Amino acid sequence: MTSEITWHKSSYSNGGTNCVEVAEGPTTHIRDTQHRAQAQLSVSGSEWNALLTALCSR
């Protein structure tokens, strides 16, 4: 499954290794950069957008 997903890090990570990576789409996948082979969190695109909107409004 993860081999078909295009992952990217946040521009705020400054190339570091202590961050998360996301693959956005109809389902958004989130994983820990240091533990890529371990579990991923998957949420709908609308849930991901709601989270980002809530975080940006703070």
PQR file of N, CA, C, O and H, with PARSE charges and radii, in Angstrom:
ATOM      1  N   MET A   1       0.818  -1.196   0.000 -0.4000 1.5000
ATOM      2  CA  MET A   1       0.000   0.000   0.000 -0.0000 2.0000
ATOM      3  C   MET A   1       0.859   1.257   0.000  0.5500 1.7000
ATOM      4  O   MET A   1       0.623   2.139  -0.825 -0.5500 1.4000
ATOM      5  N   THR A   2       1.844   1.382   0.883 -0.4000 1.5000
ATOM      6  CA  THR A   2       2.631   2.605   0.975 -0.0000 2.0000
ATOM      7  C   THR A   2       3.519   2.831  -0.237  0.5500 1.7000
ATOM      8  O   THR A   2       3.941   3.963  -0.474 -0.5500 1.4000
ATOM      9  H   THR A   2       2.036   0.666   1.554  0.4000 1.0000
ATOM     10  N   SER A   3       3.819   1.789  -1.019 -0.4000 1.5000
ATOM     11  CA  SER A   3       4.676   1.967  -2.184 -0.0000 2.0000
ATOM     12  C   SER A   3       3.997   2.806  -3.264  0.5500 1.7000
ATOM     13  O   SER A   3       4.681   3.374  -4.115 -0.5500 1.4000
ATOM     14  H   SER A   3       3.477   0.869  -0.827  0.4000 1.0000
ATOM     15  N   GLU A   4       2.677   2.896  -3.249 -0.4000 1.5000
ATOM     16  CA  GLU A   4       1.942   3.662  -4.247 -0.0000 2.0000
ATOM     17  C   GLU A   4       1.612   5.073  -3.770  0.5500 1.7000
ATOM     18  O   GLU A   4       1.007   5.849  -4.509 -0.5500 1.4000
ATOM     19  H   GLU A   4       2.121   2.434  -2.558  0.4000 1.0000
ATOM     20  N   ILE A   5       1.997   5.407  -2.561 -0.4000 1.5000
ATOM     21  CA  ILE A   5       1.658   6.696  -1.966 -0.0000 2.0000
ATOM     22  C   ILE A   5       2.843   7.641  -2.115  0.5500 1.7000
ATOM     23  O   ILE A   5       3.992   7.241  -1.928 -0.5500 1.4000
ATOM     24  H   ILE A   5       2.489   4.776  -1.960  0.4000 1.0000
ATOM     25  N   THR A   6       2.560   8.897  -2.453 -0.4000 1.5000
ATOM     26  CA  THR A   6       3.599   9.911  -2.543 -0.0000 2.0000
ATOM     27  C   THR A   6       3.617  10.710  -1.245  0.5500 1.7000
ATOM     28  O   THR A   6       2.686  11.461  -0.953 -0.5500 1.4000
ATOM     29  H   THR A   6       1.626   9.222  -2.605  0.4000 1.0000
ATOM     30  N   TRP A   7       4.670  10.541  -0.480 -0.4000 1.5000
ATOM     31  CA  TRP A   7       4.805  11.187   0.828 -0.0000 2.0000
ATOM     32  C   TRP A   7       5.567  12.493   0.699  0.5500 1.7000
ATOM     33  O   TRP A   7       6.393  12.657  -0.199 -0.5500 1.4000
ATOM     34  H   TRP A   7       5.426   9.931  -0.717  0.4000 1.0000
ATOM     35  N   HIS A   8       5.280  13.431   1.612 -0.4000 1.5000
ATOM     36  CA  HIS A   8       6.074  14.662   1.692 -0.0000 2.0000
ATOM     37  C   HIS A   8       6.115  15.144   3.131  0.5500 1.7000
ATOM     38  O   HIS A   8       5.218  14.869   3.929 -0.5500 1.4000
ATOM     39  H   HIS A   8       4.609  13.298   2.342  0.4000 1.0000
ATOM     40  N   LYS A   9       7.191  15.877   3.443 -0.4000 1.5000
ATOM     41  CA  LYS A   9       7.348  16.473   4.767 -0.0000 2.0000
ATOM     42  C   LYS A   9       6.850  17.908   4.727  0.5500 1.7000
ATOM     43  O   LYS A   9       6.783  18.533   3.669 -0.5500 1.4000
ATOM     44  H   LYS A   9       7.920  16.100   2.795  0.4000 1.0000
ATOM     45  N   SER A  10       6.513  18.402   5.867 -0.4000 1.5000
ATOM     46  CA  SER A  10       6.118  19.797   5.987 -0.0000 2.0000
ATOM     47  C   SER A  10       7.286  20.710   5.640  0.5500 1.7000
ATOM     48  O   SER A  10       8.441  20.369   5.898 -0.5500 1.4000
ATOM     49  H   SER A  10       6.568  17.894   6.727  0.4000 1.0000
ATOM     50  N   SER A  11       6.996  21.847   5.067 -0.4000 1.5000
ATOM     51  CA  SER A  11       8.050  22.826   4.794 -0.0000 2.0000
ATOM     52  C   SER A  11       8.630  23.377   6.089  0.5500 1.7000
ATOM     53  O   SER A  11       9.712  23.963   6.080 -0.5500 1.4000
ATOM     54  H   SER A  11       6.058  22.124   4.858  0.4000 1.0000
ATOM     55  N   TYR A  12       7.931  23.199   7.195 -0.4000 1.5000
ATOM     56  CA  TYR A  12       8.409  23.653   8.496 -0.0000 2.0000
ATOM     57  C   TYR A  12       9.428  22.697   9.112  0.5500 1.7000
ATOM     58  O   TYR A  12      10.022  23.025  10.139 -0.5500 1.4000
ATOM     59  H   TYR A  12       7.051  22.723   7.202  0.4000 1.0000
ATOM     60  N   SER A  13       9.646  21.534   8.520 -0.4000 1.5000
ATOM     61  CA  SER A  13      10.551  20.545   9.108 -0.0000 2.0000
ATOM     62  C   SER A  13      12.020  20.886   8.882  0.5500 1.7000
ATOM     63  O   SER A  13      12.883  20.328   9.559 -0.5500 1.4000
ATOM     64  H   SER A  13       9.164  21.267   7.685  0.4000 1.0000
ATOM     65  N   ASN A  14      12.325  21.781   7.954 -0.4000 1.5000
ATOM     66  CA  ASN A  14      13.701  22.194   7.663 -0.0000 2.0000
ATOM     67  C   ASN A  14      14.613  21.013   7.357  0.5500 1.7000
ATOM     68  O   ASN A  14      15.798  21.049   7.686 -0.5500 1.4000
ATOM     69  H   ASN A  14      11.623  22.234   7.404  0.4000 1.0000
ATOM     70  N   GLY A  15      14.082  19.979   6.737 -0.4000 1.5000
ATOM     71  CA  GLY A  15      14.890  18.827   6.366 -0.0000 2.0000
ATOM     72  C   GLY A  15      15.272  17.931   7.530  0.5500 1.7000
ATOM     73  O   GLY A  15      16.078  17.016   7.362 -0.5500 1.4000
ATOM     74  H   GLY A  15      13.119  19.950   6.469  0.4000 1.0000
ATOM     75  N   GLY A  16      14.714  18.174   8.697 -0.4000 1.5000
ATOM     76  CA  GLY A  16      15.037  17.377   9.872 -0.0000 2.0000
ATOM     77  C   GLY A  16      14.405  15.996   9.828  0.5500 1.7000
ATOM     78  O   GLY A  16      13.631  15.674   8.927 -0.5500 1.4000
ATOM     79  H   GLY A  16      14.059  18.917   8.834  0.4000 1.0000
ATOM     80  N   THR A  17      14.750  15.194  10.813 -0.4000 1.5000
ATOM     81  CA  THR A  17      14.206  13.843  10.874 -0.0000 2.0000
ATOM     82  C   THR A  17      13.148  13.689  11.953  0.5500 1.7000
ATOM     83  O   THR A  17      12.523  12.631  12.040 -0.5500 1.4000
ATOM     84  H   THR A  17      15.379  15.456  11.545  0.4000 1.0000
ATOM     85  N   ASN A  18      12.926  14.702  12.776 -0.4000 1.5000
ATOM     86  CA  ASN A  18      11.922  14.641  13.837 -0.0000 2.0000
ATOM     87  C   ASN A  18      10.642  15.311  13.370  0.5500 1.7000
ATOM     88  O   ASN A  18      10.282  16.388  13.844 -0.5500 1.4000
ATOM     89  H   ASN A  18      13.433  15.561  12.705  0.4000 1.0000
ATOM     90  N   CYS A  19       9.963  14.668  12.443 -0.4000 1.5000
ATOM     91  CA  CYS A  19       8.747  15.264  11.903 -0.0000 2.0000
ATOM     92  C   CYS A  19       7.823  14.159  11.407  0.5500 1.7000
ATOM     93  O   CYS A  19       8.116  12.971  11.539 -0.5500 1.4000
ATOM     94  H   CYS A  19      10.256  13.793  12.058  0.4000 1.0000
ATOM     95  N   VAL A  20       6.734  14.569  10.851 -0.4000 1.5000
ATOM     96  CA  VAL A  20       5.806  13.627  10.243 -0.0000 2.0000
ATOM     97  C   VAL A  20       5.790  13.851   8.742  0.5500 1.7000
ATOM     98  O   VAL A  20       6.168  14.913   8.249 -0.5500 1.4000
ATOM     99  H   VAL A  20       6.495  15.534  10.744  0.4000 1.0000
ATOM    100  N   GLU A  21       5.348  12.839   8.034 -0.4000 1.5000
ATOM    101  CA  GLU A  21       5.161  12.926   6.599 -0.0000 2.0000
ATOM    102  C   GLU A  21       3.692  12.681   6.309  0.5500 1.7000
ATOM    103  O   GLU A  21       3.029  11.926   7.021 -0.5500 1.4000
ATOM    104  H   GLU A  21       5.041  11.975   8.434  0.4000 1.0000
ATOM    105  N   VAL A  22       3.189  13.312   5.276 -0.4000 1.5000
ATOM    106  CA  VAL A  22       1.801  13.109   4.890 -0.0000 2.0000
ATOM    107  C   VAL A  22       1.731  12.775   3.404  0.5500 1.7000
ATOM    108  O   VAL A  22       2.608  13.138   2.620 -0.5500 1.4000
ATOM    109  H   VAL A  22       3.727  13.925   4.698  0.4000 1.0000
ATOM    110  N   ALA A  23       0.681  12.087   3.050 -0.4000 1.5000
ATOM    111  CA  ALA A  23       0.325  11.815   1.661 -0.0000 2.0000
ATOM    112  C   ALA A  23      -1.142  12.208   1.552  0.5500 1.7000
ATOM    113  O   ALA A  23      -2.022  11.520   2.070 -0.5500 1.4000
ATOM    114  H   ALA A  23      -0.032  11.792   3.686  0.4000 1.0000
ATOM    115  N   GLU A  24      -1.394  13.314   0.876 -0.4000 1.5000
ATOM    116  CA  GLU A  24      -2.745  13.867   0.823 -0.0000 2.0000
ATOM    117  C   GLU A  24      -3.504  13.375  -0.397  0.5500 1.7000
ATOM    118  O   GLU A  24      -2.926  13.152  -1.460 -0.5500 1.4000
ATOM    119  H   GLU A  24      -0.680  13.873   0.455  0.4000 1.0000
ATOM    120  N   GLY A  25      -4.792  13.213  -0.227 -0.4000 1.5000
ATOM    121  CA  GLY A  25      -5.671  12.761  -1.289 -0.0000 2.0000
ATOM    122  C   GLY A  25      -7.050  12.530  -0.703  0.5500 1.7000
ATOM    123  O   GLY A  25      -7.361  13.083   0.352 -0.5500 1.4000
ATOM    124  H   GLY A  25      -5.261  13.394   0.637  0.4000 1.0000
ATOM    125  N   PRO A  26      -7.886  11.731  -1.348 -0.5600 1.5000
ATOM    126  CA  PRO A  26      -9.204  11.423  -0.788  0.2800 2.0000
ATOM    127  C   PRO A  26      -9.077  10.850   0.626  0.5500 1.7000
ATOM    128  O   PRO A  26      -9.907  11.114   1.495 -0.5500 1.4000
ATOM    129  N   THR A  27      -8.020  10.061   0.835 -0.4000 1.5000
ATOM    130  CA  THR A  27      -7.632   9.622   2.169 -0.0000 2.0000
ATOM    131  C   THR A  27      -6.247  10.170   2.420  0.5500 1.7000
ATOM    132  O   THR A  27      -5.350   9.990   1.597 -0.5500 1.4000
ATOM    133  H   THR A  27      -7.346   9.846   0.129  0.4000 1.0000
ATOM    134  N   THR A  28      -6.057  10.837   3.545 -0.4000 1.5000
ATOM    135  CA  THR A  28      -4.755  11.390   3.897 -0.0000 2.0000
ATOM    136  C   THR A  28      -4.073  10.444   4.866  0.5500 1.7000
ATOM    137  O   THR A  28      -4.666  10.015   5.856 -0.5500 1.4000
ATOM    138  H   THR A  28      -6.785  10.983   4.214  0.4000 1.0000
ATOM    139  N   HIS A  29      -2.814  10.122   4.569 -0.4000 1.5000
ATOM    140  CA  HIS A  29      -2.026   9.216   5.400 -0.0000 2.0000
ATOM    141  C   HIS A  29      -0.965  10.032   6.126  0.5500 1.7000
ATOM    142  O   HIS A  29      -0.367  10.942   5.551 -0.5500 1.4000
ATOM    143  H   HIS A  29      -2.333  10.470   3.765  0.4000 1.0000
ATOM    144  N   ILE A  30      -0.736   9.697   7.405 -0.4000 1.5000
ATOM    145  CA  ILE A  30       0.234  10.404   8.230 -0.0000 2.0000
ATOM    146  C   ILE A  30       1.133   9.354   8.878  0.5500 1.7000
ATOM    147  O   ILE A  30       0.651   8.338   9.380 -0.5500 1.4000
ATOM    148  H   ILE A  30      -1.222   8.959   7.872  0.4000 1.0000
ATOM    149  N   ARG A  31       2.454   9.607   8.863 -0.4000 1.5000
ATOM    150  CA  ARG A  31       3.382   8.673   9.501 -0.0000 2.0000
ATOM    151  C   ARG A  31       4.551   9.433  10.116  0.5500 1.7000
ATOM    152  O   ARG A  31       4.832  10.577   9.760 -0.5500 1.4000
ATOM    153  H   ARG A  31       2.845  10.431   8.455  0.4000 1.0000
ATOM    154  N   ASP A  32       5.215   8.772  11.038 -0.4000 1.5000
ATOM    155  CA  ASP A  32       6.406   9.303  11.699 -0.0000 2.0000
ATOM    156  C   ASP A  32       7.607   9.088  10.788  0.5500 1.7000
ATOM    157  O   ASP A  32       7.836   7.971  10.324 -0.5500 1.4000
ATOM    158  H   ASP A  32       4.988   7.842  11.327  0.4000 1.0000
ATOM    159  N   THR A  33       8.369  10.133  10.528 -0.4000 1.5000
ATOM    160  CA  THR A  33       9.515  10.033   9.630 -0.0000 2.0000
ATOM    161  C   THR A  33      10.554   9.036  10.135  0.5500 1.7000
ATOM    162  O   THR A  33      11.165   8.328   9.335 -0.5500 1.4000
ATOM    163  H   THR A  33       8.182  11.041  10.905  0.4000 1.0000
ATOM    164  N   GLN A  34      10.762   8.971  11.439 -0.4000 1.5000
ATOM    165  CA  GLN A  34      11.774   8.070  11.985 -0.0000 2.0000
ATOM    166  C   GLN A  34      11.309   6.613  12.059  0.5500 1.7000
ATOM    167  O   GLN A  34      12.137   5.715  12.213 -0.5500 1.4000
ATOM    168  H   GLN A  34      10.265   9.547  12.089  0.4000 1.0000
ATOM    169  N   HIS A  35      10.016   6.366  11.955 -0.4000 1.5000
ATOM    170  CA  HIS A  35       9.482   5.017  12.076 -0.0000 2.0000
ATOM    171  C   HIS A  35       8.510   4.733  10.930  0.5500 1.7000
ATOM    172  O   HIS A  35       7.351   4.387  11.157 -0.5500 1.4000
ATOM    173  H   HIS A  35       9.343   7.095  11.830  0.4000 1.0000
ATOM    174  N   ARG A  36       8.986   4.882   9.727 -0.4000 1.5000
ATOM    175  CA  ARG A  36       8.140   4.770   8.537 -0.0000 2.0000
ATOM    176  C   ARG A  36       7.468   3.409   8.399  0.5500 1.7000
ATOM    177  O   ARG A  36       6.346   3.327   7.900 -0.5500 1.4000
ATOM    178  H   ARG A  36       9.927   5.164   9.542  0.4000 1.0000
ATOM    179  N   ALA A  37       8.124   2.356   8.827 -0.4000 1.5000
ATOM    180  CA  ALA A  37       7.582   1.009   8.644 -0.0000 2.0000
ATOM    181  C   ALA A  37       6.499   0.678   9.673  0.5500 1.7000
ATOM    182  O   ALA A  37       5.779  -0.309   9.525 -0.5500 1.4000
ATOM    183  H   ALA A  37       9.036   2.423   9.232  0.4000 1.0000
ATOM    184  N   GLN A  38       6.387   1.496  10.701 -0.4000 1.5000
ATOM    185  CA  GLN A  38       5.378   1.229  11.718 -0.0000 2.0000
ATOM    186  C   GLN A  38       4.028   1.777  11.270  0.5500 1.7000
ATOM    187  O   GLN A  38       3.872   2.193  10.122 -0.5500 1.4000
ATOM    188  H   GLN A  38       6.972   2.298  10.822  0.4000 1.0000
ATOM    189  N   ALA A  39       3.091   1.778  12.143 -0.4000 1.5000
ATOM    190  CA  ALA A  39       1.704   2.147  11.823 -0.0000 2.0000
ATOM    191  C   ALA A  39       1.575   3.548  11.235  0.5500 1.7000
ATOM    192  O   ALA A  39       2.373   4.444  11.510 -0.5500 1.4000
ATOM    193  H   ALA A  39       3.218   1.441  13.075  0.4000 1.0000
ATOM    194  N   GLN A  40       0.549   3.698  10.426 -0.4000 1.5000
ATOM    195  CA  GLN A  40       0.184   4.990   9.837 -0.0000 2.0000
ATOM    196  C   GLN A  40      -1.200   5.366  10.334  0.5500 1.7000
ATOM    197  O   GLN A  40      -2.007   4.507  10.691 -0.5500 1.4000
ATOM    198  H   GLN A  40      -0.100   2.970  10.203  0.4000 1.0000
ATOM    199  N   LEU A  41      -1.450   6.639  10.349 -0.4000 1.5000
ATOM    200  CA  LEU A  41      -2.782   7.151  10.639 -0.0000 2.0000
ATOM    201  C   LEU A  41      -3.394   7.540   9.303  0.5500 1.7000
ATOM    202  O   LEU A  41      -2.747   8.204   8.493 -0.5500 1.4000
ATOM    203  H   LEU A  41      -0.794   7.336  10.059  0.4000 1.0000
ATOM    204  N   SER A  42      -4.627   7.135   9.070 -0.4000 1.5000
ATOM    205  CA  SER A  42      -5.323   7.484   7.829 -0.0000 2.0000
ATOM    206  C   SER A  42      -6.645   8.144   8.175  0.5500 1.7000
ATOM    207  O   SER A  42      -7.417   7.624   8.981 -0.5500 1.4000
ATOM    208  H   SER A  42      -5.152   6.595   9.728  0.4000 1.0000
ATOM    209  N   VAL A  43      -6.903   9.300   7.560 -0.4000 1.5000
ATOM    210  CA  VAL A  43      -8.144  10.039   7.790 -0.0000 2.0000
ATOM    211  C   VAL A  43      -8.679  10.494   6.436  0.5500 1.7000
ATOM    212  O   VAL A  43      -7.949  10.529   5.445 -0.5500 1.4000
ATOM    213  H   VAL A  43      -6.276   9.722   6.906  0.4000 1.0000
ATOM    214  N   SER A  44      -9.952  10.839   6.409 -0.4000 1.5000
ATOM    215  CA  SER A  44     -10.515  11.333   5.155 -0.0000 2.0000
ATOM    216  C   SER A  44      -9.917  12.705   4.834  0.5500 1.7000
ATOM    217  O   SER A  44      -9.434  13.411   5.719 -0.5500 1.4000
ATOM    218  H   SER A  44     -10.545  10.811   7.214  0.4000 1.0000
ATOM    219  N   GLY A  45      -9.960  13.058   3.572 -0.4000 1.5000
ATOM    220  CA  GLY A  45      -9.457  14.362   3.168 -0.0000 2.0000
ATOM    221  C   GLY A  45     -10.171  15.500   3.877  0.5500 1.7000
ATOM    222  O   GLY A  45      -9.544  16.500   4.226 -0.5500 1.4000
ATOM    223  H   GLY A  45     -10.352  12.484   2.853  0.4000 1.0000
ATOM    224  N   SER A  46     -11.481  15.362   4.095 -0.4000 1.5000
ATOM    225  CA  SER A  46     -12.238  16.425   4.771 -0.0000 2.0000
ATOM    226  C   SER A  46     -11.838  16.531   6.247  0.5500 1.7000
ATOM    227  O   SER A  46     -11.802  17.631   6.798 -0.5500 1.4000
ATOM    228  H   SER A  46     -11.990  14.550   3.812  0.4000 1.0000
ATOM    229  N   GLU A  47     -11.539  15.400   6.888 -0.4000 1.5000
ATOM    230  CA  GLU A  47     -11.071  15.449   8.279 -0.0000 2.0000
ATOM    231  C   GLU A  47      -9.703  16.115   8.366  0.5500 1.7000
ATOM    232  O   GLU A  47      -9.446  16.892   9.286 -0.5500 1.4000
ATOM    233  H   GLU A  47     -11.568  14.507   6.440  0.4000 1.0000
ATOM    234  N   TRP A  48      -8.836  15.818   7.426 -0.4000 1.5000
ATOM    235  CA  TRP A  48      -7.503  16.430   7.391 -0.0000 2.0000
ATOM    236  C   TRP A  48      -7.624  17.944   7.195  0.5500 1.7000
ATOM    237  O   TRP A  48      -6.953  18.716   7.880 -0.5500 1.4000
ATOM    238  H   TRP A  48      -9.045  15.187   6.678  0.4000 1.0000
ATOM    239  N   ASN A  49      -8.474  18.362   6.266 -0.4000 1.5000
ATOM    240  CA  ASN A  49      -8.679  19.796   6.040 -0.0000 2.0000
ATOM    241  C   ASN A  49      -9.249  20.480   7.278  0.5500 1.7000
ATOM    242  O   ASN A  49      -8.865  21.607   7.591 -0.5500 1.4000
ATOM    243  H   ASN A  49      -9.020  17.735   5.710  0.4000 1.0000
ATOM    244  N   ALA A  50     -10.155  19.818   7.981 -0.4000 1.5000
ATOM    245  CA  ALA A  50     -10.724  20.382   9.203 -0.0000 2.0000
ATOM    246  C   ALA A  50      -9.647  20.558  10.269  0.5500 1.7000
ATOM    247  O   ALA A  50      -9.628  21.570  10.969 -0.5500 1.4000
ATOM    248  H   ALA A  50     -10.467  18.903   7.727  0.4000 1.0000
ATOM    249  N   LEU A  51      -8.750  19.580  10.396 -0.4000 1.5000
ATOM    250  CA  LEU A  51      -7.659  19.685  11.361 -0.0000 2.0000
ATOM    251  C   LEU A  51      -6.746  20.853  11.017  0.5500 1.7000
ATOM    252  O   LEU A  51      -6.408  21.654  11.889 -0.5500 1.4000
ATOM    253  H   LEU A  51      -8.765  18.757   9.827  0.4000 1.0000
ATOM    254  N   LEU A  52      -6.345  20.957   9.755 -0.4000 1.5000
ATOM    255  CA  LEU A  52      -5.468  22.053   9.349 -0.0000 2.0000
ATOM    256  C   LEU A  52      -6.130  23.412   9.544  0.5500 1.7000
ATOM    257  O   LEU A  52      -5.482  24.365   9.978 -0.5500 1.4000
ATOM    258  H   LEU A  52      -6.620  20.307   9.047  0.4000 1.0000
ATOM    259  N   THR A  53      -7.405  23.501   9.228 -0.4000 1.5000
ATOM    260  CA  THR A  53      -8.138  24.767   9.428 -0.0000 2.0000
ATOM    261  C   THR A  53      -8.161  25.140  10.902  0.5500 1.7000
ATOM    262  O   THR A  53      -7.933  26.297  11.256 -0.5500 1.4000
ATOM    263  H   THR A  53      -7.931  22.727   8.876  0.4000 1.0000
ATOM    264  N   ALA A  54      -8.436  24.160  11.768 -0.4000 1.5000
ATOM    265  CA  ALA A  54      -8.476  24.426  13.202 -0.0000 2.0000
ATOM    266  C   ALA A  54      -7.099  24.852  13.721  0.5500 1.7000
ATOM    267  O   ALA A  54      -7.005  25.767  14.539 -0.5500 1.4000
ATOM    268  H   ALA A  54      -8.622  23.221  11.480  0.4000 1.0000
ATOM    269  N   LEU A  55      -6.038  24.200  13.256 -0.4000 1.5000
ATOM    270  CA  LEU A  55      -4.695  24.552  13.706 -0.0000 2.0000
ATOM    271  C   LEU A  55      -4.268  25.930  13.218  0.5500 1.7000
ATOM    272  O   LEU A  55      -3.624  26.680  13.952 -0.5500 1.4000
ATOM    273  H   LEU A  55      -6.115  23.457  12.592  0.4000 1.0000
ATOM    274  N   CYS A  56      -4.622  26.259  11.997 -0.4000 1.5000
ATOM    275  CA  CYS A  56      -4.231  27.559  11.424 -0.0000 2.0000
ATOM    276  C   CYS A  56      -5.019  28.715  12.031  0.5500 1.7000
ATOM    277  O   CYS A  56      -4.576  29.861  11.969 -0.5500 1.4000
ATOM    278  H   CYS A  56      -5.145  25.650  11.402  0.4000 1.0000
ATOM    279  N   SER A  57      -6.164  28.434  12.609 -0.4000 1.5000
ATOM    280  CA  SER A  57      -6.973  29.514  13.169 -0.0000 2.0000
ATOM    281  C   SER A  57      -6.554  29.871  14.582  0.5500 1.7000
ATOM    282  O   SER A  57      -7.093  30.813  15.161 -0.5500 1.4000
ATOM    283  H   SER A  57      -6.524  27.503  12.659  0.4000 1.0000
ATOM    284  N   ARG A  58      -5.628  29.158  15.136 -0.4000 1.5000
ATOM    285  CA  ARG A  58      -5.158  29.420  16.515 -0.0000 2.0000
ATOM    286  C   ARG A  58      -4.130  30.493  16.542  0.5500 1.7000
ATOM    287  O   ARG A  58      -3.628  30.840  17.611 -0.5500 1.4000
ATOM    288  H   ARG A  58      -5.189  28.393  14.666  0.4000 1.0000
TER
END
